[in-house]
Structure formats: C-alpha cells, structure tokens
Amino acid sequence: MPEGVKLLFTTFLVAVYVGVLFARSKANNAGPKWLWRGGSNDLLRQLLFRSDGSLRKYTKLAIGVWFMFFLAVLWLVVPSSS
C-alpha cells in the first residue's frame, strides 16, 4: 500500500477521533431508536450507550484504542510499496 494512502487513512482516523472527543457524554448521542437495527435492544447500542442514549464511561477511550490498533496494523504490518 502506498504511503500516501496510509497517511490519508491516518489523517481521516485522527479527524474522526477528534470529533468523537468533542461529543458530550451526557447528551443523547445514540440518536433515535429507529436508526438501530434492533431498536433500543441492539447489541452494539447497548455496548456503547446507556438506555437514555448517553455514552458509557469508557466509550471514547475504547474508540481511541481501536483506532490506535488499526493504525499500528496499518503502519507496521501492511507492507509499503515504493
């Protein structure tokens, strides 16, 4: 994968994570129930949000860890083409 594409992915993930950091933890971040496949009983919604739609305690940290893991795999495992 060319290094320019890796830099593009890195820039995109950093921008998305900065947006996640600006999300208020107490607001209804989950959105309306109809957006989720299982409604309020959707598994992913229950992992990330409380029943009132506010973020769980470690959601922002977990998203950051996943992004860091993805970037580490992208830069350390995927070979660069010249």
Long-range contacts (C-beta under 8 A, 24 or more apart in sequence): 1-74, 1-78, 1-79, 1-80, 1-81, 2-80, 2-81, 3-80, 6-74, 6-75, 6-78, 6-80, 9-71, 9-74, 10-71, 10-74, 10-75, 13-67, 13-70, 13-71, 16-67, 17-63, 17-64, 17-67, 20-60, 20-63, 20-64, 21-60, 23-55, 23-60, 25-54, 25-55, 25-60, 26-54, 27-53, 27-54, 28-52, 28-53, 28-54, 29-53, 29-54, 29-55, 30-54
